[in-house]
Structure formats: structure tokens, C-alpha cells
Amino acid sequence: MLEYISYYGGLKRELPGNGMGDNNPVGDNSTEEGRRQNRRIEIIPESSGKMQETNAVEEEEFNQFILRADDSFEPNSSTLNDLAKILLKEIVDYIKERPDSKWQIEGYTDSQGSASTQKKVSLERAESVYNYLISEGLSEEQFTVSGLGSSNPIASNTTEEGRSANRRIIISRGK
């Protein structure tokens, strides 16, 4: 399952996060295999610009992690699936190395349904991610959690592809 993780070195994304929607496909959308390749979660690093003294390897800092809800939760629920747990375990390991860091977990939905339902679903999913991170040994004090419903869409809500992109969880370093 780890082939679904994409790392992009040196890219910088400022808050609020941006999704790629269907603007950056890696596979052919006319085939099921290509569409499967295009449904992915990207962990986007920000280069710290500091060189490690040994081996002169540039250290990467991650300030944001984006999980697409369609790839992270059981259908129509806030229950994390196995792929999400694998990805979140890697995020846990990263954050454990930074015990003084603060993080925001923000849940988003598409525009389908009432505003109150959107906020409820987005919060339940963000809390599900939070509960998993805490269950893996991270400190409750490191996180704030919010459900933001359909605010800040990253794609058009007029297509299923756009709605899918808008259903996401963003874990970002607090400022």
C-alpha cells in the first residue's frame, strides 16, 4: 500500500493548503489503473535549507500533510481505513521527533448537504485523525482540531472529481 505515498522534495506550500484536484494527474484518467494512480495522498515537504554536517544531506521539514477523505475513511463515515492508518503512523513517527511542535488538524467536506451536516462530518473526521494520533502516543497539547465544512474549497463542487478533492483532512504545523 505504500506505493500510494508521494513525496515531493523542496516544494513549499503556505497555509491554507491547496489541493491538486485533477490538475496534476500522474496516470491516464481514461483507464481504471490511471485513475487509481491519480487518487493519492501527497506529503509535501518544505526544505529547511540547512545542511547536515554528516554526508551534507539536506534535511526536509514537513509543515503540512493532506489526506484525501475518500482514500482515508470508510465510505460515508469517520472511521479510518487501513491505508490512512499506515500514513498516519508515518506522520506520528515524524511528529514524535518534534515533541515541542504544535499542529492543526482541519477537516473539510464538499458542498453537498446542509452546512450543519458538513461541519459535523468534517469535525468527526478531524477528531478521528486526532484520536488516532493520540492513541499512538502523541501529546494532546500538540493539536487543535476543527471541522470547517465546505469552506476553502480547492476544486469545483460541480463535479464528482472536484467534490472528492474538497473532502480532505489537513494536518499542518501551527504558527
SULMOTA-V613545 format. One record per residue. N is the residue number from 1. RES is the residue in one small letter. PSI is psi in whole degrees, -180 to 180 (999 if undefined). OMEGA is omega as a letter, one per 20 degrees, with the letter a starting at -180 (999 if undefined). BURIAL is 1 if it has 16 or more other ideal C-beta (glycine too) atoms within 10 Angstrom, else 0. Layout:
# SULMOTA-V613545
n:res:psi:omega:burial
N:RES:PSI:OMEGA:BURIAL
N:RES:PSI:OMEGA:BURIAL
This chain:
# SULMOTA-V613545
n:res:psi:omega:burial
1:m:-18:a:0
2:l:-11:r:0
3:e:-12:r:0
4:y:-9:a:0
5:i:129:r:0
6:s:130:r:0
7:y:133:r:0
8:y:105:a:0
9:g:139:r:0
10:g:-2:r:0
11:l:145:a:0
12:k:129:r:0
13:r:128:r:1
14:e:155:r:0
15:l:147:i:0
16:p:160:a:0
17:g:157:r:1
18:n:140:r:1
19:g:160:a:1
20:m:-20:a:0
21:g:-130:r:1
22:d:21:a:0
23:n:-14:a:0
24:n:61:a:0
25:p:147:r:0
26:v:-10:r:0
27:g:172:a:0
28:d:117:a:0
29:n:-6:r:0
30:s:-6:r:0
31:t:153:r:0
32:e:-41:r:0
33:e:-43:r:0
34:g:-42:r:0
35:r:-38:r:0
36:r:-42:r:0
37:q:-33:a:1
38:n:-20:r:1
39:r:100:a:0
40:r:162:r:1
41:i:131:a:1
42:e:131:r:1
43:i:117:a:1
44:i:114:a:1
45:p:157:r:1
46:e:121:a:1
47:s:134:a:0
48:s:-17:a:0
49:g:-3:a:0
50:k:140:r:0
51:m:135:r:0
52:q:144:a:0
53:e:-35:r:0
54:t:133:r:0
55:n:0:r:0
56:a:44:r:0
57:v:133:r:0
58:e:130:r:0
59:e:136:r:0
60:e:139:r:0
61:e:135:r:0
62:f:124:a:1
63:n:-7:a:1
64:q:139:r:1
65:f:133:a:1
66:i:126:r:1
67:l:122:r:1
68:r:129:a:1
69:a:-38:a:1
70:d:-27:a:0
71:d:-8:a:1
72:s:-19:a:1
73:f:153:r:1
74:e:150:a:0
75:p:135:r:0
76:n:38:a:0
77:s:177:r:0
78:s:18:r:1
79:t:121:r:0
80:l:140:r:1
81:n:178:a:0
82:d:-39:r:0
83:l:-44:r:1
84:a:-40:a:1
85:k:-36:r:0
86:i:-47:r:0
87:l:-43:a:1
88:l:-33:r:1
89:k:-40:r:0
90:e:-39:r:0
91:i:-40:r:1
92:v:-49:a:1
93:d:-40:r:0
94:y:-48:a:0
95:i:-33:r:1
96:k:-30:r:0
97:e:-7:a:0
98:r:67:a:0
99:p:-19:r:0
100:d:0:a:0
101:s:152:r:1
102:k:144:a:0
103:w:149:r:1
104:q:134:r:1
105:i:117:a:1
106:e:128:r:1
107:g:141:r:1
108:y:152:r:1
109:t:179:r:1
110:d:-172:a:1
111:s:8:a:1
112:q:132:r:0
113:g:-179:a:0
114:s:157:r:0
115:a:-39:a:0
116:s:-38:r:0
117:t:-42:r:0
118:q:-46:r:1
119:k:-42:a:1
120:k:-49:a:1
121:v:-44:a:1
122:s:-38:r:1
123:l:-43:r:1
124:e:-41:r:0
125:r:-42:r:1
126:a:-41:r:1
127:e:-34:r:1
128:s:-43:r:1
129:v:-47:r:1
130:y:-50:a:1
131:n:-38:r:0
132:y:-46:a:1
133:l:-41:r:1
134:i:-39:r:0
135:s:-21:r:0
136:e:8:r:0
137:g:6:r:0
138:l:158:a:1
139:s:136:r:0
140:e:-34:a:0
141:e:-13:a:0
142:q:-10:a:1
143:f:146:r:1
144:t:148:a:0
145:v:136:r:1
146:s:148:r:0
147:g:116:a:1
148:l:10:r:1
149:g:-133:a:1
150:s:12:r:1
151:s:156:r:1
152:n:53:r:0
153:p:147:r:1
154:i:-5:r:1
155:a:170:a:1
156:s:136:r:0
157:n:6:a:0
158:t:-11:r:0
159:t:156:r:0
160:e:-38:r:0
161:e:-42:r:1
162:g:-44:r:1
163:r:-40:r:1
164:s:-42:r:1
165:a:-34:a:1
166:n:-21:r:1
167:r:103:a:1
168:r:164:r:1
169:i:131:r:1
170:i:125:r:1
171:i:112:a:1
172:s:150:r:1
173:r:131:r:1
174:g:155:r:0
175:k:999:999:0
